[in-house]
Amino acid sequence: MNIRETGDRMVFQCESEKVKGKWYRVDRLSMSGKGQCSCASWTYRVAANVGRKTGQQRCKHISAVDLWFMDKLCVKLAKTEEAP
Ligand SMILES: [Zn+2]
């Protein structure tokens, strides 16, 4: 899944897998850190579960952003540790 940064802190864009050129906005710090996405899945299914103990807590775009961000962070941390 294609992901790009927006310039706003912890706000990303994630491209739709079905409709190329369509980007969803993922605000990772929203909802007390649970994240918020502009896709239909998040809006109509996930939003009602956020803060509850059960139910889907994230859409696939938030999950994709998390993986992407973690990868980036690990590469950065590895570089920092390699530095003299
Ligand atoms: Zn989404």
Boltz pocket constraint, residues with backbone or C-beta under 6 A from the ligand:
constraints:
  - pocket:
      binder: B
      contacts: [[A, 24], [A, 37], [A, 38], [A, 39], [A, 40], [A, 41], [A, 42], [A, 59], [A, 60], [A, 61], [A, 62]]
      max_distance: 6.0
